[in-house]
C-alpha cells in the first residue's frame, strides 16, 4: 500500500508598512489568518527599509501616505538598494484611485488597492496582483 505525502507549498512572507497602527494590525491579521502567510508589520517607512533588507520578504504591502516619509520616497530608496530592488510591492492606500498607472510602472509597483478595503478579499486581491496561486483559508 502506497502512502502519499502532501507537499506543502512554502508560505509567503509579507512585510506591511503603514504608519496607522490599527490599519497595519488589521492588514496583518487578514493576510495571516485568511491568507495563511507569514506577516510582519512596521509603522515606519525607515524601519520598513531596514526590515526589507534584513528579512527579504516575498512582497511588501505599502501605504503611500505616511508622515515620516511618503511612499514614493520609500519606493525610490527600495529600488536603489540592490538587496531590495526586486521585492514586489502592492500599494494599499486611500489615494490608490488617484495614482497614475505610469507612476506605478515607474516604481515597479504590482498594483494598488484602495482603502477602505474588503478584509475578506484582501489576500486574494494581493495574490492576484502579484501573480501568486491562492486558495483562501476560508474556502
C-alpha positions as CSV (number, residue, x, y, z in Angstrom):
1,X,0.0,0.0,0.0
2,X,1.4,3.3,-1.0
3,X,1.1,6.4,1.2
4,X,1.1,9.8,-0.3
5,X,2.8,12.7,1.5
6,X,1.1,16.1,0.9
7,X,3.7,18.6,0.0
8,X,3.0,22.0,1.3
9,X,3.9,25.0,-0.7
10,X,6.3,27.3,1.1
11,X,4.5,30.0,2.9
12,X,5.0,33.5,1.6
13,X,6.3,36.3,3.8
14,X,4.7,39.7,3.6
15,X,6.0,43.0,5.1
16,X,3.2,45.5,5.8
17,X,4.3,49.2,6.1
18,X,1.6,51.6,7.4
19,X,2.0,54.3,9.9
20,X,-1.5,53.8,11.2
21,X,-1.0,51.1,13.8
22,X,-4.7,49.9,13.7
23,X,-4.7,49.6,10.0
24,X,-1.4,47.7,9.9
25,X,-2.7,45.3,12.6
26,X,-5.9,44.7,10.6
27,X,-4.0,44.0,7.4
28,X,-1.6,41.7,9.3
29,X,-4.5,39.7,10.7
30,X,-6.2,39.5,7.3
31,X,-3.2,38.3,5.5
32,X,-2.1,35.8,8.2
33,X,-5.4,34.4,9.2
34,X,-7.2,34.4,5.9
35,X,-4.3,34.2,3.5
36,X,-2.1,31.8,5.5
37,X,1.0,33.9,5.0
38,X,3.7,34.9,7.4
39,X,3.2,38.6,8.0
40,X,5.1,41.2,10.0
41,X,4.2,44.9,10.2
42,X,6.1,48.0,10.9
43,X,4.8,51.5,11.4
44,X,7.7,53.5,10.0
45,X,9.0,53.6,6.4
46,X,12.6,53.8,7.6
47,X,12.0,50.6,9.7
48,X,10.4,49.1,6.6
49,X,13.5,49.7,4.5
50,X,15.7,48.2,7.2
51,X,13.4,45.1,7.6
52,X,13.1,44.7,3.8
53,X,16.9,44.5,3.5
54,X,17.2,42.2,6.6
55,X,14.3,39.8,6.1
56,X,13.9,39.9,2.3
57,X,10.1,39.3,2.2
58,X,8.3,37.9,-0.8
59,X,6.3,41.1,-1.1
60,X,5.6,44.4,0.6
61,X,2.2,46.0,1.2
62,X,2.7,49.7,1.4
63,X,0.7,52.7,2.4
64,X,1.6,55.8,0.3
65,X,0.5,58.5,2.7
66,X,2.9,58.4,5.7
67,X,4.2,61.3,7.8
68,X,7.8,60.2,8.2
69,X,8.4,59.6,4.5
70,X,5.9,59.3,1.7
71,X,5.5,56.1,-0.1
72,X,7.2,57.3,-3.3
73,X,10.3,58.3,-1.4
74,X,10.2,54.8,0.2
75,X,9.9,53.2,-3.2
76,X,12.8,55.3,-4.6
77,X,15.1,54.1,-1.8
78,X,13.8,50.5,-2.0
79,X,14.5,50.3,-5.8
80,X,18.0,51.8,-5.4
81,X,19.1,49.2,-3.0
82,X,20.4,46.0,-4.8
83,X,19.3,43.9,-1.8
84,X,15.6,45.1,-2.0
85,X,15.1,46.3,-5.6
86,X,13.4,43.1,-6.8
87,X,10.9,42.8,-3.9
88,X,7.4,43.2,-5.4
89,X,5.2,46.0,-3.8
90,X,1.4,46.4,-3.6
91,X,0.1,49.8,-2.6
92,X,-2.7,49.9,-0.1
93,X,-3.9,53.5,0.2
94,X,-6.8,55.8,0.4
95,X,-5.3,57.6,-2.6
96,X,-5.0,54.4,-4.7
97,X,-7.8,55.5,-7.0
98,X,-5.9,58.6,-8.0
99,X,-2.4,57.1,-8.6
100,X,-1.4,57.4,-12.2
101,X,-0.7,53.9,-13.7
102,X,2.5,55.4,-15.2
103,X,3.7,56.2,-11.7
104,X,3.1,52.6,-10.6
105,X,5.1,51.4,-13.6
106,X,7.9,53.9,-12.8
107,X,8.3,52.4,-9.3
108,X,7.6,48.8,-10.4
109,X,4.5,48.5,-8.3
110,X,2.5,45.4,-8.9
111,X,-0.8,47.2,-8.3
112,X,-2.9,49.3,-5.9
113,X,-5.8,48.5,-3.6
114,X,-8.0,51.3,-2.3
115,X,-8.8,51.9,1.4
116,X,-11.2,51.1,2.8
117,X,-10.7,47.5,1.6
118,X,-12.7,44.3,2.0
119,X,-10.9,42.4,4.6
120,X,-12.2,39.0,3.4
121,X,-10.9,39.7,-0.2
122,X,-7.6,41.4,0.6
123,X,-5.4,38.3,0.4
124,X,-7.0,37.2,-2.9
125,X,-6.5,40.7,-4.3
126,X,-2.9,40.9,-3.3
127,X,-2.2,37.4,-4.7
128,X,-3.8,38.3,-8.0
129,X,-1.8,41.5,-8.3
130,X,1.4,39.5,-7.6
131,X,0.5,36.6,-9.9
132,X,0.6,34.1,-7.0
133,X,-1.6,31.0,-6.8
134,X,-4.0,31.5,-3.9
135,X,-6.7,29.5,-2.2
136,X,-8.3,31.3,0.8
137,X,-8.3,29.5,4.1
138,X,-12.0,30.4,4.2
139,X,-12.7,28.1,1.2
